[in-house]
């Protein structure tokens, strides 16, 4: 979660975060299991253990350096500072050796806590010629599939731009018209934005499940799935759009540089479960061969219309509160990263 949050605030790299979230929803659509959307959690736990382990291992030498600095202030010409000058480089060497040995054994947190001196001595005495043969590395970059996430994120981003560009341009153009026609054109753009928001989460999900550009515009496939599980679609759409609303509160005023990470954290925390829910709704529909009872279909249609229109109108009025004005309508957190224009 921390890694996705950090990636989401950097230009270009934020496509990796978007691609991961889309891939997670696509995996859930394929299998129907929420846990299958937790992609890379094992690698992430290893990475977290590695970071914590290195941080923990550096504390003794940092403490010794603080003591040496205090000793130098108290007695700059005494014997104590000279002793610290000799001991600090030795301690740093041992610290680096301990970190490298822990990483070579697998990089887990327990490897940093216990250095396994007997195993190290056996390797040092009998197996130095084999270098690090037989030792396991806990993390392989090839397992992360970063290229796949980037491709999916780029496709989802461009597809969202294609869908959202028309209603946003209509709303932007309405601001250049006289008052009366401008209001009507703005409402038209808001309704079109609501219509797009109904389909786009599921279009991105089916693109992540089957990375084909046609799936980003295959509305008929989404409609066919909706008819088989309308209530599940309403639930997925409601959670997706509802969970994106808190992120708009951060756009009222430009966040200070010290809090630039906050939108990324909230983006992942809210949008990740929403993506999983969309994948679950698509899978539920794919497992049914017949359409649902007509009453459920009409209830579902009414539900998605109400949710879509409410979201479209709410987002429409955020342009008057947002720091970036009308262009903030392209900051659709439910479908993109926190600041999508940074990806260009």
ROROBA-425440 format. One record per residue (C-alpha): residue in three letters; z, y, x. Coordinates in steps of 0.02 Angstrom, whole numbers, plus 32768, in hexadecimal, padded with zeros to 4 digits. Layout:
{r ALA, {Z, Y, X}}
...
***
This chain:
{r UNK, {8000, 8000, 8000}}
{r UNK, {8027, 8077, 808F}}
{r UNK, {7F83, 804D, 80E5}}
{r UNK, {7F1D, 806D, 8048}}
{r UNK, {7F7A, 8111, 802B}}
{r UNK, {7F55, 814D, 80DB}}
{r UNK, {7E9E, 811D, 80D1}}
{r UNK, {7E88, 8173, 8028}}
{r UNK, {7EA5, 8223, 806F}}
{r UNK, {7E2B, 821A, 8102}}
{r UNK, {7D72, 8242, 80EE}}
{r UNK, {7CFF, 81A9, 80F3}}
{r UNK, {7D93, 8135, 810F}}
{r UNK, {7DC9, 8154, 805B}}
{r UNK, {7D34, 80EA, 8027}}
{r UNK, {7D90, 8055, 8072}}
{r UNK, {7E22, 8077, 7FFF}}
{r UNK, {7DB0, 8088, 7F67}}
{r UNK, {7D50, 7FEC, 7F9A}}
{r UNK, {7DF0, 7F87, 7FAA}}
{r UNK, {7E2B, 7FBA, 7EFC}}
{r UNK, {7D81, 7F90, 7EB1}}
{r UNK, {7D7A, 7EEA, 7F0D}}
{r UNK, {7E26, 7EBE, 7ECB}}
{r UNK, {7DEC, 7EDB, 7E18}}
{r UNK, {7D4F, 7E75, 7E39}}
{r UNK, {7DB5, 7DE3, 7E7B}}
{r UNK, {7E24, 7DE6, 7DE1}}
{r UNK, {7D88, 7DE7, 7D74}}
{r UNK, {7D48, 7D4C, 7DCC}}
{r UNK, {7DE9, 7CE6, 7DC9}}
{r UNK, {7E57, 7D34, 7D43}}
{r UNK, {7EEF, 7D2D, 7DB5}}
{r UNK, {7F45, 7DD1, 7DDF}}
{r UNK, {7F83, 7D8B, 7E83}}
{r UNK, {7ED0, 7D75, 7EBE}}
{r UNK, {7EC0, 7E32, 7EB9}}
{r UNK, {7F46, 7E41, 7F3F}}
{r UNK, {7EC3, 7E33, 7FC7}}
{r UNK, {7EFF, 7E37, 807A}}
{r UNK, {7FB8, 7E40, 8051}}
{r UNK, {7FDC, 7DBD, 80D6}}
{r UNK, {7F7D, 7E1E, 815B}}
{r UNK, {7FD3, 7EBE, 8121}}
{r UNK, {807E, 7E6C, 8131}}
{r UNK, {8053, 7E38, 81E2}}
{r UNK, {801A, 7EE8, 8209}}
{r UNK, {80B9, 7F2F, 81C0}}
{r UNK, {8123, 7EB5, 8223}}
{r UNK, {80C3, 7EE6, 82BF}}
{r UNK, {80E3, 7FA0, 82A5}}
{r UNK, {819C, 7F87, 827B}}
{r UNK, {81B0, 7F0F, 830D}}
{r UNK, {8166, 7F89, 838B}}
{r UNK, {81D0, 8015, 8344}}
{r UNK, {826C, 7FA9, 8350}}
{r UNK, {8244, 7F71, 8402}}
{r UNK, {8231, 8024, 843F}}
{r UNK, {82DD, 805B, 8406}}
{r UNK, {833F, 801C, 84A0}}
{r UNK, {82CE, 8076, 851C}}
{r UNK, {82CF, 8113, 84B1}}
{r UNK, {838C, 810F, 84AE}}
{r UNK, {8390, 80F8, 856B}}
{r UNK, {831A, 818B, 8583}}
{r UNK, {838C, 81F9, 8518}}
{r UNK, {8421, 81C7, 8583}}
{r UNK, {83C0, 81EC, 8622}}
{r UNK, {8391, 8297, 85DF}}
{r UNK, {8448, 82BD, 85B6}}
{r UNK, {847E, 8280, 8661}}
{r UNK, {83FF, 82F0, 86B5}}
{r UNK, {8442, 8387, 8655}}
{r UNK, {84F7, 8361, 8684}}
{r UNK, {84DD, 8332, 873B}}
{r UNK, {842D, 835A, 8774}}
{r UNK, {8452, 8331, 882C}}
{r UNK, {84C6, 829E, 880E}}
{r UNK, {84A8, 81E4, 8826}}
{r UNK, {849A, 81BF, 876D}}
{r UNK, {83F2, 8216, 8753}}
{r UNK, {83A9, 81BB, 87EA}}
{r UNK, {83E2, 8115, 87A0}}
{r UNK, {8392, 813F, 86FB}}
{r UNK, {82F0, 816F, 8753}}
{r UNK, {82EA, 80C0, 879C}}
{r UNK, {8321, 8065, 86FF}}
{r UNK, {82B2, 80BF, 8681}}
{r UNK, {820A, 8081, 86C9}}
{r UNK, {8252, 7FD1, 86D4}}
{r UNK, {828D, 7FDA, 8620}}
{r UNK, {81E4, 801A, 85E7}}
{r UNK, {818E, 7F8B, 8641}}
{r UNK, {8200, 7F0B, 85EF}}
{r UNK, {81E5, 7F5D, 8545}}
{r UNK, {8127, 7F55, 8555}}
{r UNK, {8131, 7EA1, 8591}}
{r UNK, {81A2, 7E73, 84FF}}
{r UNK, {8129, 7EC4, 8483}}
{r UNK, {8091, 7E6E, 84CD}}
{r UNK, {80EA, 7DC5, 84CE}}
{r UNK, {811E, 7DDA, 8418}}
{r UNK, {806D, 7E09, 83E6}}
{r UNK, {8026, 7D75, 8444}}
{r UNK, {809A, 7CFE, 83E7}}
{r UNK, {805D, 7D3C, 833E}}
{r UNK, {809D, 7DEF, 8328}}
{r UNK, {811A, 7DC5, 829E}}
{r UNK, {81BE, 7E22, 8291}}
{r UNK, {8222, 7D89, 82CA}}
{r UNK, {81BD, 7D83, 836C}}
{r UNK, {81FB, 7E31, 8399}}
{r UNK, {82AF, 7E08, 836E}}
{r UNK, {82B6, 7D67, 83D6}}
{r UNK, {824F, 7D68, 8477}}
{r UNK, {8252, 7CA9, 848E}}
{r UNK, {827B, 7CB1, 8548}}
{r UNK, {8272, 7BF3, 8562}}
{r UNK, {81C1, 7BED, 851E}}
{r UNK, {8192, 7C82, 858A}}
{r UNK, {81D7, 7C2E, 8626}}
{r UNK, {8178, 7B8D, 8600}}
{r UNK, {80D8, 7BEE, 85E9}}
{r UNK, {80F8, 7C54, 8687}}
{r UNK, {811E, 7BBC, 86F2}}
{r UNK, {80A2, 7B3A, 86B5}}
{r UNK, {8018, 7B91, 8654}}
{r UNK, {7FF0, 7C36, 86A6}}
{r UNK, {7F43, 7BF6, 86D2}}
{r UNK, {7F1D, 7BE2, 8619}}
{r UNK, {7F46, 7C99, 85F8}}
{r UNK, {7F7B, 7CA2, 8542}}
{r UNK, {7F31, 7BFA, 8511}}
{r UNK, {7F87, 7BAC, 847A}}
{r UNK, {7FD5, 7C4E, 8441}}
{r UNK, {7FAB, 7C8D, 8392}}
{r UNK, {7F7A, 7D3B, 8360}}
{r UNK, {7FB6, 7D67, 82B2}}
{r UNK, {7F2D, 7DE1, 8284}}
{r UNK, {7E70, 7DD0, 8292}}
{r UNK, {7E08, 7E68, 826A}}
{r UNK, {7D7E, 7DF9, 8226}}
{r UNK, {7DF4, 7DC3, 819A}}
{r UNK, {7E03, 7E76, 815B}}
{r UNK, {7D4A, 7E83, 8127}}
{r UNK, {7D49, 7F3F, 813D}}
{r UNK, {7C8D, 7F49, 8131}}
{r UNK, {7C8F, 7EF4, 8087}}
{r UNK, {7D13, 7F6B, 8044}}
{r UNK, {7CB3, 8001, 8085}}
{r UNK, {7C10, 7FC8, 8034}}
{r UNK, {7C65, 7FAB, 7F8C}}
{r UNK, {7CC1, 8050, 7F96}}
{r UNK, {7C21, 80AE, 7FC2}}
{r UNK, {7BC5, 805B, 7F31}}
{r UNK, {7C51, 8082, 7EB7}}
{r UNK, {7C5A, 8135, 7EF4}}
{r UNK, {7B9F, 8155, 7EE4}}
{r UNK, {7B9C, 8100, 7E3A}}
{r UNK, {7C2B, 816E, 7DFD}}
{r UNK, {7BD1, 820A, 7E3E}}
{r UNK, {7B34, 81D5, 7DE1}}
{r UNK, {7B93, 81BE, 7D3E}}
{r UNK, {7C06, 8255, 7D4C}}
{r UNK, {7B86, 82CD, 7D94}}
{r UNK, {7B2D, 82F0, 7CEF}}
{r UNK, {7BC6, 831E, 7C84}}
{r UNK, {7C13, 8383, 7D12}}
{r UNK, {7B71, 83E4, 7D2C}}
{r UNK, {7B67, 8405, 7C71}}
{r UNK, {7C19, 8449, 7C6F}}
{r UNK, {7BF8, 84AF, 7D0B}}
{r UNK, {7B58, 84F7, 7CC2}}
{r UNK, {7BB2, 8522, 7C20}}
{r UNK, {7C1D, 859B, 7C81}}
{r UNK, {7B82, 8601, 7CA9}}
{r UNK, {7B51, 8614, 7BF1}}
{r UNK, {7B8E, 8694, 7B71}}
{r UNK, {7C30, 866B, 7B1A}}
{r UNK, {7BF8, 8617, 7A77}}
{r UNK, {7B70, 85A4, 7ABB}}
{r UNK, {7BD8, 8588, 7B57}}
{r UNK, {7C66, 853F, 7AEF}}
{r UNK, {7BF1, 84C8, 7A94}}
{r UNK, {7B9E, 848E, 7B35}}
{r UNK, {7C49, 8475, 7B86}}
{r UNK, {7C82, 8409, 7AF5}}
{r UNK, {7BE2, 83A5, 7B06}}
{r UNK, {7C07, 8389, 7BBE}}
{r UNK, {7CBA, 8357, 7B96}}
{r UNK, {7C82, 82D7, 7B15}}
{r UNK, {7C02, 8292, 7B8F}}
{r UNK, {7C8C, 8286, 7C12}}
{r UNK, {7CF5, 8225, 7B95}}
{r UNK, {7C64, 81AE, 7B74}}
{r UNK, {7C4C, 818F, 7C2F}}
{r UNK, {7D05, 816E, 7C49}}
{r UNK, {7D00, 80E0, 7BCA}}
{r UNK, {7C7F, 807D, 7C2C}}
{r UNK, {7C95, 80AE, 7CE3}}
{r UNK, {7D35, 8049, 7D0C}}
{r UNK, {7CE5, 7FA8, 7CD0}}
{r UNK, {7C3D, 7FCF, 7D21}}
{r UNK, {7C94, 7FE2, 7DC8}}
{r UNK, {7CF4, 7F41, 7DAC}}
{r UNK, {7C58, 7EDA, 7D89}}
{r UNK, {7C04, 7F2B, 7E21}}
{r UNK, {7C97, 7EF5, 7E8E}}
{r UNK, {7C8E, 7E44, 7E49}}
{r UNK, {7BD0, 7E3C, 7E61}}
{r UNK, {7B99, 7EC2, 7EDE}}
{r UNK, {7AF2, 7EED, 7E8F}}
{r UNK, {7ABF, 7FA1, 7E6E}}
{r UNK, {7A83, 7F72, 7DC0}}
{r UNK, {7B35, 7F45, 7D8F}}
{r UNK, {7B68, 7FFB, 7DA3}}
{r UNK, {7AF5, 8028, 7D12}}
{r UNK, {7AF6, 7F87, 7CAB}}
{r UNK, {7B48, 7FCF, 7C0E}}
{r UNK, {7B0B, 7F3F, 7BA3}}
{r UNK, {7B6C, 7EC2, 7C0A}}
{r UNK, {7C0B, 7F28, 7BF3}}
{r UNK, {7BEC, 7F33, 7B37}}
{r UNK, {7BD1, 7E77, 7B2E}}
{r UNK, {7C76, 7E5A, 7B88}}
{r UNK, {7CCD, 7ED6, 7B17}}
{r UNK, {7C99, 7E78, 7A7A}}
{r UNK, {7CEE, 7DDB, 7ABC}}
{r UNK, {7D95, 7E2C, 7AEA}}
{r UNK, {7DA2, 7ED9, 7A99}}
{r UNK, {7E60, 7EE8, 7A9D}}
{r UNK, {7E65, 7EBA, 7B55}}
{r UNK, {7DE2, 7F3F, 7B78}}
{r UNK, {7E49, 7FC2, 7B1C}}
{r UNK, {7EE2, 7F92, 7B82}}
{r UNK, {7E81, 7F9A, 7C25}}
{r UNK, {7E33, 8042, 7BFB}}
{r UNK, {7ED7, 808C, 7BBE}}
{r UNK, {7F35, 805B, 7C5C}}
{r UNK, {7EA9, 8095, 7CCE}}
{r UNK, {7E98, 8142, 7C80}}
{r UNK, {7F50, 815A, 7C5B}}
{r UNK, {7F85, 812F, 7D0D}}
{r UNK, {7F0D, 81B1, 7D52}}
{r UNK, {7F5A, 8241, 7CF2}}
{r UNK, {7FF1, 825E, 7D66}}
{r UNK, {7F7B, 827C, 7DF7}}
{r UNK, {7F33, 8316, 7DA1}}
{r UNK, {7FDC, 836B, 7DAC}}
{r UNK, {7FC5, 8375, 7E68}}
{r UNK, {7F29, 83DE, 7E53}}
{r UNK, {7F7E, 8472, 7DFF}}
{r UNK, {7FA0, 84BA, 7EAB}}
{r UNK, {7F5F, 8489, 7F56}}
{r UNK, {7FDE, 8417, 7FA9}}
{r UNK, {802A, 8450, 804F}}
{r UNK, {7FED, 83F9, 80EB}}
{r UNK, {8095, 83A0, 80FA}}
{r UNK, {8079, 834E, 804F}}
{r UNK, {7FC1, 8321, 8067}}
{r UNK, {7FF0, 8269, 8064}}
{r UNK, {8040, 8272, 7FB6}}
{r UNK, {7F9D, 8268, 7F50}}
{r UNK, {7F6B, 81CC, 7FB0}}
{r UNK, {800F, 8174, 7F8D}}
{r UNK, {800C, 819D, 7ED3}}
{r UNK, {7F54, 816E, 7ECB}}
{r UNK, {7F74, 80BD, 7F0B}}
{r UNK, {8015, 80A4, 7EA9}}
{r UNK, {7FC6, 80D3, 7E02}}
{r UNK, {7F10, 809B, 7E16}}
{r UNK, {7F2C, 7FF1, 7E66}}
{r UNK, {7F7C, 7FA1, 7DCB}}
{r UNK, {7EFA, 7FF8, 7D5E}}
{r UNK, {7E6D, 7FA6, 7DC0}}
{r UNK, {7EC0, 7EFD, 7DB0}}
{r UNK, {7ECE, 7F15, 7CF4}}
{r UNK, {7E13, 7F3B, 7CE5}}
{r UNK, {7DEC, 7E9D, 7D45}}
{r UNK, {7E5D, 7E39, 7CD3}}
{r UNK, {7E06, 7E7F, 7C37}}
{r UNK, {7D5A, 7E53, 7C7C}}
{r UNK, {7D91, 7DA2, 7CA7}}
{r UNK, {7DDE, 7D88, 7BFC}}
{r UNK, {7D38, 7DB6, 7BAD}}
{r UNK, {7CD2, 7D48, 7C22}}
{r UNK, {7D38, 7CAF, 7BF0}}
{r UNK, {7D07, 7CBD, 7B39}}
{r UNK, {7C62, 7C80, 7AF5}}
{r UNK, {7C6B, 7CD5, 7A4C}}
{r UNK, {7C8A, 7D86, 7A13}}
{r UNK, {7D31, 7DB3, 79C9}}
{r UNK, {7D55, 7DC9, 7911}}
{r UNK, {7CFE, 7E66, 78CF}}
{r UNK, {7DA4, 7EB8, 78A2}}
{r UNK, {7DE1, 7EAB, 7956}}
{r UNK, {7D3B, 7EF1, 7993}}
{r UNK, {7D48, 7F8A, 7924}}
{r UNK, {7DFE, 7FA5, 7953}}
{r UNK, {7DC9, 7F99, 7A08}}
{r UNK, {7D3A, 8015, 79EF}}
{r UNK, {7DB0, 808F, 799C}}
{r UNK, {7E2C, 8078, 7A2A}}
{r UNK, {7DB1, 8098, 7AB7}}
{r UNK, {7D6A, 8130, 7A5D}}
{r UNK, {7E17, 817C, 7A45}}
{r UNK, {7E4A, 8157, 7AF9}}
{r UNK, {7DA4, 8195, 7B40}}
{r UNK, {7DA1, 8237, 7ADB}}
{r UNK, {7E57, 825D, 7B02}}
{r UNK, {7E38, 8242, 7BBB}}
{r UNK, {7D96, 82A6, 7BBA}}
{r UNK, {7DE5, 833B, 7B62}}
{r UNK, {7E7E, 8336, 7BD3}}
{r UNK, {7E15, 8331, 7C71}}
{r UNK, {7DA4, 83B9, 7C2B}}
{r UNK, {7E37, 8432, 7C1D}}
{r UNK, {7E79, 8407, 7CCC}}
{r UNK, {7DEC, 8472, 7D15}}
{r UNK, {7E4B, 850C, 7CD9}}
{r UNK, {7EE8, 84D4, 7D35}}
{r UNK, {7EA0, 8484, 7DD0}}
{r UNK, {7E98, 84DB, 7E78}}
{r UNK, {7DDE, 84AE, 7E88}}
{r UNK, {7DA9, 84E6, 7DDB}}
{r UNK, {7D15, 8491, 7D87}}
{r UNK, {7CE9, 842B, 7E21}}
{r UNK, {7D90, 83D3, 7E0D}}
{r UNK, {7D3D, 8371, 7D80}}
{r UNK, {7CEE, 8307, 7E0A}}
{r UNK, {7D9D, 82D7, 7E42}}
{r UNK, {7DA5, 8246, 7DC9}}
{r UNK, {7E37, 81E3, 7E0F}}
{r UNK, {7E1B, 8151, 7D99}}
{r UNK, {7D71, 8131, 7DE7}}
{r UNK, {7D78, 8180, 7E94}}
{r UNK, {7DEC, 81AD, 7F23}}
{r UNK, {7E63, 8244, 7F18}}
{r UNK, {7DE4, 82BB, 7F67}}
{r UNK, {7D37, 826D, 7F53}}
{r UNK, {7CD5, 82FE, 7F9D}}
{r UNK, {7D27, 82D8, 8046}}
{r UNK, {7CC2, 8238, 804E}}
{r UNK, {7C1E, 8297, 805E}}
***
